[in-house]
Amino acid sequence: MDSVYAIFISGPPASGKTTCAHALARLLGTALFDLDTLSEPFLRPYLAMRSSYKDSDEYHGKMRDLEYEALFRLMKENLSLGVSCIAVAPFSKERKSSMFPDHIFSNVTNEHVSIITVGISIVISPSQQYENMLKRGAPRDTFKIEKWQTYYSKVRKDLDICSWNVDLNLAISFEKLKNYFDDEINKVKTAIYSLQENNQKLREV
């Protein structure tokens, strides 16, 4: 039985998730699915009318779960084919569930594949996040910047909660990524390969 890994990279906006994911995908040779890349085309009309759409109750009530369902379907399809993959998103709701990601991948249809789940949380201070959002100037950050206290009290604090049930749970500070990027990415790679090797040994016993 082959081991494949499903890697979830989470964290607040402008914390370095995508940069980290791109480096890991190159290093590990995995598929990469970014929630923003996946959903931007069909959210574009809504964002054109209102840049704060992704922070609205309407988005969270109608579109949010559909976005994530599409993301997880892509992951499941690749994992069932024996292709490891990385997913990049805030995962704000998923991080709070001890059922995640088991209930997502429980029906992956390939008896020859064993899925190793890895959760990577990018940890960043609110002040650094705010500074990063100002620097990148993305339209989707406008509401967060203008209504920072509202955003922080309603959303940002939730991203500090992490109860998901993964085989390997890692946390990386933005400061370490900023100052020792290659070292931190290589540490993640080593930890994943070590877990994969141990998993293989256990199956051989």
C-alpha positions in Angstrom: 0.0 0.0 0.0 1.3 3.4 -1.0 1.2 6.4 1.3 0.0 9.8 0.0 -0.3 13.0 2.0 -3.0 15.6 2.2 -1.4 18.8 3.5 -3.6 21.7 4.8 -1.9 25.0 5.1 -3.9 27.5 7.1 -3.6 30.9 8.6 -4.9 34.4 8.5 -4.9 36.4 5.3 -1.5 37.9 4.3 0.4 35.4 6.6 2.5 33.7 3.9 0.3 30.6 3.3 0.6 30.7 -0.5 4.4 31.4 -0.5 4.9 28.5 1.9 2.6 26.2 -0.2 4.4 27.0 -3.5 7.8 26.2 -1.9 6.5 22.9 -0.4 4.8 21.8 -3.7 8.0 22.3 -5.6 10.0 20.5 -3.0 7.6 17.6 -2.6 6.3 17.4 -6.1 2.7 17.5 -5.1 -0.5 18.9 -6.6 -1.4 22.3 -5.2 -4.9 23.7 -4.7 -5.3 27.3 -3.5 -8.9 28.3 -2.5 -8.4 31.8 -3.8 -7.3 30.6 -7.3 -10.1 28.0 -7.4 -13.0 30.4 -6.4 -11.9 33.8 -7.7 -13.4 33.3 -11.2 -16.9 32.6 -10.0 -16.7 35.1 -7.1 -15.4 37.9 -9.4 -18.9 39.4 -10.2 -19.7 39.6 -6.5 -16.3 41.0 -5.5 -16.7 43.6 -8.3 -19.9 44.9 -6.7 -18.6 44.7 -3.2 -14.9 44.1 -2.3 -16.0 43.1 1.2 -18.2 40.2 -0.1 -16.0 37.5 1.4 -16.4 39.1 4.8 -20.2 39.3 4.5 -22.9 37.1 6.0 -24.2 36.4 2.5 -20.9 34.9 1.5 -20.7 32.8 4.7 -24.3 31.7 4.3 -24.3 30.8 0.6 -20.8 30.5 -1.0 -18.3 29.6 1.7 -19.2 25.9 2.0 -19.5 25.5 -1.8 -15.9 26.8 -2.2 -14.6 24.3 0.3 -16.6 21.5 -1.1 -15.0 22.1 -4.5 -11.6 22.2 -2.9 -12.1 18.9 -1.1 -13.5 17.2 -4.2 -10.3 18.1 -6.1 -8.2 16.7 -3.2 -10.2 13.5 -2.9 -9.9 12.9 -6.7 -6.2 13.3 -6.6 -5.7 11.2 -3.4 -7.8 8.4 -4.8 -5.3 8.3 -7.8 -2.4 8.2 -5.4 -1.4 11.8 -5.9 -0.4 13.8 -2.8 -1.7 17.3 -2.6 -1.5 20.6 -0.7 -4.5 22.8 0.0 -4.2 26.4 0.9 -7.1 28.2 2.7 -7.9 29.8 6.0 -9.8 26.7 7.1 -11.3 28.7 9.9 -14.3 26.4 10.4 -12.4 23.2 9.8 -9.6 24.0 12.3 -12.2 24.0 15.1 -13.5 20.5 14.3 -11.9 17.4 15.8 -13.7 15.5 13.0 -11.7 17.2 10.3 -10.3 15.9 8.0 -11.4 12.3 8.7 -15.0 12.8 7.6 -13.8 14.4 4.4 -11.6 11.5 3.2 -13.3 8.5 4.8 -14.8 7.4 1.5 -11.7 7.8 -0.8 -12.0 4.8 -3.0 -8.6 3.3 -3.4 -7.7 0.3 -1.2 -4.1 0.6 -2.2 -3.7 4.1 -0.8 -3.1 5.2 2.8 -3.7 8.9 3.4 -1.4 10.8 5.8 -2.9 14.1 6.9 -0.7 17.1 7.7 -1.9 20.4 9.2 0.4 23.4 9.0 -0.7 26.6 10.7 1.1 29.9 9.9 1.1 32.0 13.1 1.3 35.7 12.7 0.7 38.6 15.1 -2.3 40.9 14.4 0.0 43.9 13.9 2.2 42.1 11.4 -0.9 40.8 9.5 -2.3 44.3 9.3 1.1 45.6 8.0 1.3 42.8 5.4 -2.2 43.5 4.1 -1.4 47.2 3.7 1.7 46.3 1.7 0.1 43.9 -0.7 -2.9 46.1 -1.3 -5.3 43.3 -2.4 -8.9 44.5 -3.0 -10.2 41.6 -0.9 -8.4 43.1 2.1 -10.0 46.5 1.9 -12.8 45.7 4.3 -10.5 44.0 6.8 -8.2 47.1 6.8 -11.0 49.6 7.1 -12.9 47.6 9.7 -9.9 46.1 11.5 -11.4 45.9 15.0 -14.6 44.4 13.7 -12.7 41.8 11.6 -10.4 41.0 14.5 -13.1 40.5 17.0 -15.4 38.4 14.7 -12.9 36.4 12.6 -9.3 36.8 13.4 -9.5 35.3 16.9 -11.1 32.1 15.5 -8.0 31.4 13.4 -6.0 31.0 16.6 -8.2 27.9 17.5 -6.9 24.6 16.3 -8.5 21.3 17.1 -8.3 19.4 13.8 -7.4 15.8 13.9 -4.3 15.3 11.7 -1.5 12.8 11.7 1.1 15.6 11.9 0.3 19.1 13.3 2.8 21.8 12.7 2.9 25.5 13.5 5.3 27.9 11.9 5.7 31.6 12.9 5.7 34.2 10.2 8.9 35.6 11.7 10.7 32.3 11.2 9.4 32.1 7.6 10.5 35.6 7.0 14.0 35.2 8.4 14.8 31.5 7.8 12.4 30.5 5.0 14.5 27.7 3.4 15.3 26.2 6.8 11.7 26.1 7.9 10.4 24.6 4.6 13.1 21.9 4.8 12.1 21.1 8.4 8.5 20.6 7.2 9.7 18.3 4.4 11.8 16.3 6.8 8.9 15.9 9.2 6.6 14.7 6.5 9.0 12.2 5.0 9.8 10.9 8.5 6.1 10.3 9.2 5.6 8.7 5.8 8.6 6.4 6.5 7.3 5.4 9.9 3.8 4.8 8.5 5.3 2.4 5.9 7.3 0.5 8.6 4.2 0.1 10.7 2.3 -1.4 7.8 5.2 -3.9 7.2 5.1 -5.2 10.8 
